[in-house]
Amino acid sequence: MGLLDVLDAKLGDGLESLLCAHHARRLRKLGWGSAFGSEAGWWTPRRPVRTGNRVEVLVDGHEVLPAIASAISSARRSVHLAGWCASPDFRLTREPGSPTLRELLASAASRVPVRVLLWAGPPVPMFEPTRKRVLAAQREFTRDSAVRCEIDARERTLHCHHEKIVVVDDEVAFVGGMDLTAVEGDRHDTAEHPPREPLGWHDIGTRLHGPIVADVADHFRSRWQEIAGEQLPAATPPAPAGPSSAQLVRTIPERTYDFAARGEFSLLDSYLRALRAARSLIYLENQFLWSPEITEVLIDKLRNPPHPDFRTVLVLPRKPSNGADTTRGQLGRLLDADDGNHRLVAATLSSHDGATSSSVYVHAKLAIVDDRWLSIGSANLNEHSLFNDTEVNVVTDDPDVARDTRLRLWSEHLQRPLSDVTGPAHDVVDRLWRPTLTAPGKHRLTALPGVSRRAGRLQGPLRGLLVDG
C-alpha cells in the first residue's frame, strides 16, 4: 500500500469515527442512545406494533400512481397528502384525458376536506424544489378550489421534509418513496423499463389497510395541527383487514415540532435492529448508501457471516443527483470486507431495447432481511434521512409479504420468470445474479464498481456533519 493510500485510509477512518461519535452523543442526549446498542430484532420497542393489516407492495410508477389516483377519486370523508414536492400539473396516469393532480384534488375537495402539506423548499435556491416553485404550487392547488395547502418550513438547516404519505378517509394509506411530481425525473415507468430520455425510474410504495392506517393518519394530523393551526380529531383505527403485523417508524429531528420536541429516531433504530438480526440475506434497494452506521453492520456481517449461505445484495443508482461517490461511497469498504468470498453483490439498473439504452434511476427505499422483515418508505440510507429530515417508513414481519416482494423484484431485475428465482436466495444470487453481472451483452443488471478512495466515501456524511448542529 502506497503512502497516499495509507493517508487516505487514515483520513477516511478518522472522519467516519468523528461522524459516528457526533451522532452517538447527540442521540444519547435525546434519549435515543439505545439505537447504537447491540440488540437485534424485527421491531423497535419505541413504536406500537399493529396487527390485522393488509400490506400491499406497489412496484414502479405504473402500480403506485394509479392506485393513489383511484383512492383520491373515491374519497368519502377526507384526503390528506404530505410530501417533499407535489406538482399541480402532474398526471398520475397516462390515460388520455386523465386529470392533473390539481384537478384530482379539487374534484375531491368539492365533497370532502382535502389537506396538502408541502415542504417549503430550501431558504436559498440551491436545489429543488425552490421556494418560488413551492409557493407557485400552493397558489395553483388552492386556486378556485376548496383544497387547503400549507407550507412547512420547520426543517433543520439545509435539510427537508422528505416523507411521502397519502391518507384517504383514514381507511387507506400510502407510504413509500414516490413523489407526485416530475421535478428531477419522470416517475412514470413500468416493470419493463423501456429506454427513456433522460432516464427510467424505479420506485416502490405500499398501500395499507387496517389499524396501521391510524398511525399514518395521526402522524399527518400532528404535523398539520402545528403548521396549519387546525385541530383535527384523532383517527379511529380501522377494523382488521389482513394477516400482517406492521409498525410505522419515523425520523423527526429534535426541536422541529412540539409533539416530538426531543425528536424521534425509530427509523434508524428499526433498521439497525433488523440488520443485526440478519442470518441469511440482506437485500437493499436505495438511492443512497453512505451511512456509516448502516455499513458498519453490513461490514460485520460480511466479515463474520452468521451462516455459510449468507448473502448481501445491493441495488443502487449509477449516479444520483448528488453524485456517484456519495451514493455508493461506502461500497469500496463493503467489497474489502467481503474479501473475495462472494457474499456481496452490488448492482445498478439499465434499459435496453436492442438499439438504444438508458439508465434506470433507483429511487426505491426498500430493505428485506431473511425474507422475514421488510421496510419501505421515504428514508434513504444516508445521514439526512436517518438523523435530519422528516421520514416515514412502514415495517412488517410478514414473511409472505417480504418473500413475495423480493421475488417480484428479482424477477423484474433479472428479467426472468418467477419460477427461475424461487429457489434458496443464496443459490439464486450465485447462479443468476453474479453471472448476469459478469456476462457480456446488454442486461438490465450492471455491476457497480467500488470507490477507490476511502476519504471519498465520506463526502456525503461530512456535508451532513457540517450542517448537523
C-alpha positions, 0 to 999 in steps of 0.5 A: 500500500502506497503512502497516499493510500495509507493517508487516505485510509487514515483520513477516511477512518478518522472522519467516519469515527468523528461522524459516528461519535457526533451522532452517538452523543447527540442521540444519547442526549435525546434519549435515543442512545439505545439505537447504537446498542447491540440488540437485534430484532424485527421491531423497535420497542419505541413504536406500537406494533399493529396487527390485522393489516393488509400490506400491499407492495406497489412496484414502479410508477405504473402500480403506485400512481394509479392506485393513489389516483383511484383512492383520491377519486373515491374519497368519502370523508377526507384526503390528506397528502404530505410530501417533499414536492407535489406538482399541480400539473402532474398526471398520475396516469397516462390515460388520455384525458386523465386529470392533473393532480390539481384537478384530482384534488379539487374534484375531491375537495368539492365533497370532502376536506382535502389537506396538502402539506408541502415542504417549503423548499430550501431558504436559498435556491440551491436545489429543488424544489425552490421556494418560488416553485413551492409557493407557485404550487400552493397558489395553483392547488388552492386556486378556485378550489376548496383544497387547503395547502400549507407550507412547512418550513420547520426543517433543520438547516439545509435539510427537508421534509422528505416523507411521502404519505397519502391518507384517504378517509383514514381507511387507506394509506400510502407510504413509500418513496414516490413523489407526485411530481416530475421535478428531477425525473419522470416517475412514470415507468413500468416493470419493463423499463423501456429506454427513456430520455433522460432516464427510467425510474424505479420506485416502490410504495405500499398501500395499507389497510387496517389499524396501521392506517391510524398511525399514518393518519395521526402522524399527518394530523400532528404535523398539520395541527402545528403548521396549519393551526387546525385541530383535527380529531384523532383517527379511529383505527380501522377494523382488521383487514389482513394477516400482517403485523406492521409498525410505522417508524419515523425520523423527526429531528429534535426541536422541529415540532412540539409533539416530538420536541426531543425528536424521534429516531425509530427509523434508524433504530428499526433498521439497525435492529433488523440488520443485526438480526440478519442470518441469511440475506440482506437485500437493499434497494436505495438511492443512497448508501453512505451511512456509516452506521448502516455499513458498519453492520453490513461490514460485520456481517460480511466479515463474520457471516452468521451462516455459510449461505449468507448473502448481501445484495445491493441495488443502487443508482449509477449516479444520483443527483448528488453524485456517484461517490456519495451514493455508493461511497461506502461500497469500496469498504463493503467489497474489502470486507467481503474479501473475495468470498462472494457474499456481496453483490452490488448492482445498478439498473439499465434499459435496453431495447436492442438499439438504444439504452438508458439508465434506470434511476433507483429511487426505491427505499426498500430493505428485506432481511431473511425474507422475514422483515421488510421496510419501505418508505421515504428514508434513504440510507444516508445521514439526512434521512436517518438523523435530519429530515422528516421520514416515514417508513412502514415495517412488517414481519410478514414473511409472505409479504417480504418473500413475495416482494423480493421475488417480484423484484428479482424477477423484474431485475433479472428479467426472468420468470418467477419460477427461475428465482424461487429457489434458496436466495443464496443459490439464486444470487450465485447462479443468476445474479453474479453471472448476469453481472459478469456476462457480456451483452446488454442486461438490465443488471450492471455491476457497480464498481467500488470507490477507490478512495476511502476519504471519498466515501465520506463526502456525503456524511461530512456535508451532513456533519457540517450542517448537523448542529 
